[in-house]
Amino acid sequence: MERQNDHKGPVDGNGAAETTQIEVRNLIKKFGRKLVLDNVSLRIEKGKTTVIIGPSGCGKTVLIKHFIVLQRPTSGEVYFDGQRVDGLSERQLSDVRTRIGYLFQEGALFDSMSVAENIMFPIKQHFKHVKWSQVEEVVKAKLAMVGLDGFQNYYPANLSGGQRKRVALARAIALNPEVILYDEPTTGLDPIRSDIINELVLKLERDLGVTSIVVTHDMRSAYKVGDRIIMLHNGKIIADGDADHIRDHPHPTVQQFINGQVSEDDLAVLRMSGAVATSQFLPRDFQK
Ligand SMILES: Nc1ncnc2c1ncn2[C@@H]1O[C@H](COP(=O)(O)OP(=O)(O)OP(=O)(O)O)[C@@H](O)[C@H]1O
């Protein structure tokens, strides 16, 4: 296997282009004067699971939102399956977006809709005149994939947190996407429910051949699902490789993060602000 070391940016050559699902080149994102992504270049391989880790606020969500152009670059380029997408209109983007399922932190289920209606929602948005009888089997199959067939008539309020995430995942795969973006899929779940989600990520990669991109603070999940783990820090990629590469990484910031230690910089901020709970700065799985 080629991957073990930190990548220094795009690799040239046709072979790489064929296996690349998403690419960003020299991506810079600023909000006002705040620099969030600092010249990030990255290729995401088809059919693999890439995990993005890093401290709170380092730009993980902003980065993956660029992959579906929910955020536009300040400068730099974004490609999906070889097509440059960062300059496309919203209308042109809708085709690209149907090829990507996403499970965002804020992308909660619609409380007023049943489980089945939630899963039908993206299908109805895309195929305007579809009838329930036409999609009933699709809804059933998607729910079966996440182990929740039979829950069609439940409402989100009657489901546990883990079940809600699984319904959201069934909705994310409703249109058979080639890519699934997961933003903190295990946050707020206990280790057993987290493992169910991890297994689902692996199952969807295995059974559907999807390309998965998982943003997480949870190192257990990262090691379990990631073919490749990328760490972002101060808007830059500081580590990129397989689980062993990340575990043995020489960069002190990587070691502090994966071992849940508080850095001297964080402590200085805490002392200055008089804040108390150092655990706020730890990866979330170390807070339990
Ligand atoms: N629409 C926006 N306008 C202004 N600032 C933004 C916007 N979206 C994100 N930011 C800022 O960009 C930075 C990175 O945010 P992002 O959500 O990507 O962090 P993150 O690494 O995903 O953090 P967390 O792990 O806490 O979810 C943060 O400082 C955030 O406040």
The ligand as an SDF file (V2000), in Angstrom:
LIG
                    3D

 31 33  0  0  0  0  0  0  0  0999 V2000
  -20.1710   31.0420    8.3870 N   0  0  0  0  0  0  0  0  0  0  0  0
  -19.1570   31.3990    9.1900 C   0  0  0  0  0  0  0  0  0  0  0  0
  -18.8840   32.6940    9.4470 N   0  0  0  0  0  0  0  0  0  0  0  0
  -17.8580   33.0690   10.2140 C   0  0  0  0  0  0  0  0  0  0  0  0
  -16.9940   32.2080   10.7980 N   0  0  0  0  0  0  0  0  0  0  0  0
  -17.1950   30.9030   10.5750 C   0  0  0  0  0  0  0  0  0  0  0  0
  -18.2880   30.4300    9.7750 C   0  0  0  0  0  0  0  0  0  0  0  0
  -18.2480   29.0750    9.7300 N   0  0  0  0  0  0  0  0  0  0  0  0
  -17.1880   28.7110   10.4950 C   0  0  0  0  0  0  0  0  0  0  0  0
  -16.5640   29.8030   10.9920 N   0  0  0  0  0  0  0  0  0  0  0  0
  -15.3680   29.7890   11.8430 C   0  0  0  0  0  0  0  0  0  0  0  0
  -14.3930   28.9900   11.2060 O   0  0  0  0  0  0  0  0  0  0  0  0
  -13.6470   28.2750   12.1780 C   0  0  0  0  0  0  0  0  0  0  0  0
  -13.6750   26.8030   11.8420 C   0  0  0  0  0  0  0  0  0  0  0  0
  -14.9930   26.3080   12.0340 O   0  0  0  0  0  0  0  0  0  0  0  0
  -15.3510   24.7800   11.8250 P   0  0  0  0  0  0  0  0  0  0  0  0
  -16.8050   24.6400   12.1070 O   0  0  0  0  0  0  0  0  0  0  0  0
  -14.8450   24.3020   10.5230 O   0  0  0  0  0  0  0  0  0  0  0  0
  -14.5090   24.1000   12.9950 O   0  0  0  0  0  0  0  0  0  0  0  0
  -14.3810   22.5660   13.3480 P   0  0  0  0  0  0  0  0  0  0  0  0
  -12.9510   22.1910   13.2280 O   0  0  0  0  0  0  0  0  0  0  0  0
  -15.3480   21.7650   12.5350 O   0  0  0  0  0  0  0  0  0  0  0  0
  -14.8040   22.6060   14.8900 O   0  0  0  0  0  0  0  0  0  0  0  0
  -15.6860   21.6090   15.8040 P   0  0  0  0  0  0  0  0  0  0  0  0
  -14.8250   20.4070   15.9790 O   0  0  0  0  0  0  0  0  0  0  0  0
  -15.8620   22.3650   17.0690 O   0  0  0  0  0  0  0  0  0  0  0  0
  -16.9600   21.3250   15.0750 O   0  0  0  0  0  0  0  0  0  0  0  0
  -14.2590   28.6000   13.5390 C   0  0  0  0  0  0  0  0  0  0  0  0
  -13.4820   29.5940   14.1560 O   0  0  0  0  0  0  0  0  0  0  0  0
  -15.6210   29.1390   13.1940 C   0  0  0  0  0  0  0  0  0  0  0  0
  -16.0400   30.0840   14.1300 O   0  0  0  0  0  0  0  0  0  0  0  0
  1  2  1  0
  2  3  1  0
  2  7  2  0
  3  4  2  0
  4  5  1  0
  5  6  2  0
  6  7  1  0
  6 10  1  0
  7  8  1  0
  8  9  2  0
  9 10  1  0
 10 11  1  0
 11 12  1  0
 11 30  1  0
 12 13  1  0
 13 14  1  0
 13 28  1  0
 14 15  1  0
 15 16  1  0
 16 17  2  0
 16 18  1  0
 16 19  1  0
 19 20  1  0
 20 21  2  0
 20 22  1  0
 20 23  1  0
 23 24  1  0
 24 25  2  0
 24 26  1  0
 24 27  1  0
 28 29  1  0
 28 30  1  0
 30 31  1  0
M  END
$$$$
